[in-house]
Amino acid sequence: MISEKSRNNINFVRIVIVLKNLLSSGMISTVEYKRAKEYYKKITGADIAVID
C-alpha cells in the first residue's frame, strides 16, 4: 500500500514531467516553469527535490 507522502511525491513528479514537456515545446518560459514547479510542490505537499 502506498503511503500518503509517497502519493504526494508521485503526483508532484507527474506534474513536473508535464511542466518539462511544456517547457521543451516552448509553450511556457523558464520563469513560468520554475514558478509552477514551486507552486505545485507546495500544493501537493511533496518533500522531494527534482533536479532540472
DSSP file (Angstrom, degrees, kcal/mol; ACC not computed):
  #  RESIDUE AA STRUCTURE BP1 BP2  ACC     N-H-->O    O-->H-N    N-H-->O    O-->H-N    TCO  KAPPA ALPHA  PHI   PSI    X-CA   Y-CA   Z-CA
    1    1 A M              0   0    0      0, 0.0     2,-0.4     0, 0.0     0, 0.0   0.000 360.0 360.0 360.0 136.2    0.0    0.0    0.0
    2    2 A I        -     0   0    0      1,-0.1     2,-0.0     2,-0.0     0, 0.0  -0.650 360.0-129.2 -84.0 131.3    1.3    3.4   -1.0
    3    3 A S     >  -     0   0    0     -2,-0.4     4,-2.1     1,-0.1     5,-0.2  -0.314  22.0-110.9 -74.7 163.7    1.6    5.9    1.9
    4    4 A E  H  > S+     0   0    0      1,-0.2     4,-2.1     2,-0.2     5,-0.1   0.884 118.0  52.0 -62.4 -40.3    0.1    9.4    1.6
    5    5 A K  H  > S+     0   0    0      2,-0.2     4,-2.1     1,-0.2    42,-0.2   0.894 109.4  49.5 -66.0 -39.9    3.6   11.0    1.5
    6    6 A S  H  > S+     0   0    0      1,-0.2     4,-2.6     2,-0.2    -1,-0.2   0.898 109.5  52.3 -64.6 -39.6    4.7    8.7   -1.4
    7    7 A R  H  X S+     0   0    0     -4,-2.1     4,-2.5     2,-0.2    -2,-0.2   0.900 108.1  51.2 -63.1 -40.6    1.5    9.5   -3.2
    8    8 A N  H  X S+     0   0    0     -4,-2.1     4,-2.1     2,-0.2    38,-0.2   0.917 111.7  47.2 -61.7 -43.2    2.2   13.3   -2.9
    9    9 A N  H  X S+     0   0    0     -4,-2.1     4,-2.3     2,-0.2    -2,-0.2   0.904 111.7  49.9 -66.0 -41.4    5.7   12.8   -4.2
   10   10 A I  H  X S+     0   0    0     -4,-2.6     4,-2.2     2,-0.2    -2,-0.2   0.918 110.9  49.5 -63.5 -43.9    4.4   10.7   -7.1
   11   11 A N  H  X S+     0   0    0     -4,-2.5     4,-2.1     1,-0.2    -1,-0.2   0.900 110.6  50.8 -62.2 -40.3    1.8   13.3   -8.0
   12   12 A F  H  X S+     0   0    0     -4,-2.1     4,-2.4     1,-0.2    -2,-0.2   0.916 108.8  50.6 -64.4 -43.0    4.4   16.1   -7.9
   13   13 A V  H  X S+     0   0    0     -4,-2.3     4,-2.1     1,-0.2    -1,-0.2   0.893 108.8  52.5 -63.4 -39.1    6.8   14.1  -10.2
   14   14 A R  H  X S+     0   0    0     -4,-2.2     4,-1.8     2,-0.2    -1,-0.2   0.920 110.1  48.2 -60.8 -43.4    3.9   13.6  -12.7
   15   15 A I  H  X S+     0   0    0     -4,-2.1     4,-2.5     1,-0.2    -2,-0.2   0.904 109.6  52.3 -64.0 -41.7    3.2   17.3  -12.7
   16   16 A V  H  X S+     0   0    0     -4,-2.4     4,-2.7     1,-0.2    -1,-0.2   0.877 105.9  54.7 -63.8 -37.4    6.9   18.2  -13.2
   17   17 A I  H  X S+     0   0    0     -4,-2.1     4,-1.9     2,-0.2    -1,-0.2   0.923 110.2  46.3 -60.9 -43.9    7.0   15.8  -16.2
   18   18 A V  H  X S+     0   0    0     -4,-1.8     4,-2.2     2,-0.2    -2,-0.2   0.918 112.4  50.4 -64.4 -43.2    4.1   17.7  -17.8
   19   19 A L  H  X S+     0   0    0     -4,-2.5     4,-2.4     1,-0.2    -2,-0.2   0.899 108.9  51.6 -62.8 -40.2    5.7   21.0  -17.0
   20   20 A K  H  X S+     0   0    0     -4,-2.7     4,-2.6     2,-0.2    -1,-0.2   0.884 109.0  51.0 -64.3 -37.9    9.0   19.9  -18.6
   21   21 A N  H  X S+     0   0    0     -4,-1.9     4,-1.7     2,-0.2     6,-0.2   0.908 110.6  48.7 -64.6 -41.2    7.2   18.9  -21.7
   22   22 A L  H  X>S+     0   0    0     -4,-2.2     5,-1.8     2,-0.2     6,-1.0   0.893 112.2  49.7 -64.2 -39.4    5.5   22.3  -21.9
   23   23 A L  H ><5S+     0   0    0     -4,-2.4     3,-0.9     1,-0.2    -2,-0.2   0.925 110.9  47.9 -65.0 -45.6    8.9   24.0  -21.4
   24   24 A S  H 3<5S+     0   0    0     -4,-2.6    -1,-0.2     1,-0.3    -2,-0.2   0.795 110.4  52.3 -69.2 -27.2   10.6   21.9  -24.1
   25   25 A S  H 3<5S-     0   0    0     -4,-1.7    -1,-0.3    -5,-0.2    -2,-0.2   0.585 114.2-118.0 -83.3  -9.1    7.8   22.6  -26.6
   26   26 A G  T <<5S+     0   0    0     -3,-0.9    -3,-0.2    -4,-0.6    -2,-0.1   0.561  80.5 121.7  87.1   8.6    8.0   26.3  -25.9
   27   27 A M  S   <S+     0   0    0     -5,-1.8     2,-0.3    -6,-0.2    -4,-0.2   0.766  78.6  28.1 -77.0 -24.5    4.5   26.8  -24.5
   28   28 A I  S    S-     0   0    0     -6,-1.0    -2,-0.2    -9,-0.1     2,-0.1  -0.942  82.7-121.5-131.6 157.2    5.9   28.1  -21.2
   29   29 A S     >  -     0   0    0     -2,-0.3     4,-2.4     1,-0.1     5,-0.1  -0.388  31.6-104.0 -90.1 171.9    9.1   30.1  -20.3
   30   30 A T  H  > S+     0   0    0      1,-0.2     4,-2.4     2,-0.2     5,-0.2   0.878 122.6  52.2 -62.7 -38.4   11.7   29.0  -17.9
   31   31 A V  H  > S+     0   0    0      2,-0.2     4,-2.4     1,-0.2    -1,-0.2   0.923 110.4  47.4 -64.6 -44.5   10.4   31.6  -15.3
   32   32 A E  H  > S+     0   0    0      2,-0.2     4,-2.7     1,-0.2     5,-0.2   0.889 110.8  53.2 -64.0 -38.7    6.9   30.2  -15.6
   33   33 A Y  H  X S+     0   0    0     -4,-2.4     4,-2.6     2,-0.2    -2,-0.2   0.943 111.1  44.8 -60.6 -49.3    8.3   26.6  -15.3
   34   34 A K  H  X S+     0   0    0     -4,-2.4     4,-2.1     1,-0.2    -2,-0.2   0.901 114.4  49.3 -63.9 -41.2   10.1   27.4  -12.1
   35   35 A R  H  X S+     0   0    0     -4,-2.4     4,-2.1     1,-0.2    -1,-0.2   0.923 113.4  45.9 -63.8 -44.8    7.1   29.3  -10.6
   36   36 A A  H  X S+     0   0    0     -4,-2.7     4,-2.8     2,-0.2     5,-0.2   0.882 110.0  54.5 -66.5 -38.7    4.7   26.5  -11.4
   37   37 A K  H  X S+     0   0    0     -4,-2.6     4,-1.8    -5,-0.2    -1,-0.2   0.925 110.9  44.6 -62.4 -44.7    7.1   23.9  -10.0
   38   38 A E  H  X S+     0   0    0     -4,-2.1     4,-2.0     2,-0.2    -1,-0.2   0.898 113.2  52.1 -65.2 -40.3    7.3   25.7   -6.7
   39   39 A Y  H  X S+     0   0    0     -4,-2.1     4,-2.5     1,-0.2    -2,-0.2   0.944 112.3  43.8 -61.1 -49.4    3.6   26.2   -6.6
   40   40 A Y  H  X S+     0   0    0     -4,-2.8     4,-2.5     1,-0.2     6,-0.3   0.792 109.1  57.6 -71.4 -26.5    2.7   22.6   -7.3
   41   41 A K  H  X>S+     0   0    0     -4,-1.8     4,-1.3    -5,-0.2     5,-1.0   0.919 111.3  43.3 -65.0 -41.8    5.3   21.4   -4.8
   42   42 A K  H  <5S+     0   0    0     -4,-2.0    -2,-0.2     2,-0.2    -1,-0.2   0.914 115.2  48.7 -68.3 -43.2    3.6   23.5   -2.1
   43   43 A I  H  <5S+     0   0    0     -4,-2.5    -2,-0.2     1,-0.2    -1,-0.2   0.912 116.1  41.4 -65.0 -44.2    0.1   22.4   -3.2
   44   44 A T  H  <5S-     0   0    0     -4,-2.5    -1,-0.2    -5,-0.1    -2,-0.2   0.731 102.3-130.0 -78.2 -21.1    0.9   18.6   -3.3
   45   45 A G  T  <5 +     0   0    0     -4,-1.3    -3,-0.2    -5,-0.2   -36,-0.1   0.751  44.7 170.0  77.8  22.8    3.0   18.7   -0.1
   46   46 A A      < -     0   0    0     -5,-1.0    -1,-0.2    -6,-0.3   -40,-0.1  -0.349  27.2-162.7 -68.2 148.1    5.9   16.9   -1.8
   47   47 A D        +     0   0    0    -42,-0.2     2,-0.3     2,-0.0    -1,-0.1  -0.073  56.5  97.2-122.6  33.3    9.1   16.7    0.1
   48   48 A I        -     0   0    0     -7,-0.1     2,-0.5   -39,-0.0    -2,-0.0  -0.820  65.9-129.5-117.8 160.0   11.5   15.8   -2.7
   49   49 A A        -     0   0    0     -2,-0.3     2,-0.6     2,-0.0    -2,-0.0  -0.938  14.1-154.5-109.8 129.8   13.7   17.9   -4.9
   50   50 A V        -     0   0    0     -2,-0.5     2,-0.3     2,-0.0    -2,-0.0  -0.920  15.5-138.7-104.7 119.5   13.5   17.5   -8.7
   51   51 A I              0   0    0     -2,-0.6    -2,-0.0     1,-0.1     0, 0.0  -0.602 360.0 360.0 -79.1 132.2   16.8   18.4  -10.4
   52   52 A D              0   0    0     -2,-0.3    -1,-0.1   -32,-0.0    -2,-0.0   0.449 360.0 360.0 -84.2 360.0   16.3   20.4  -13.6
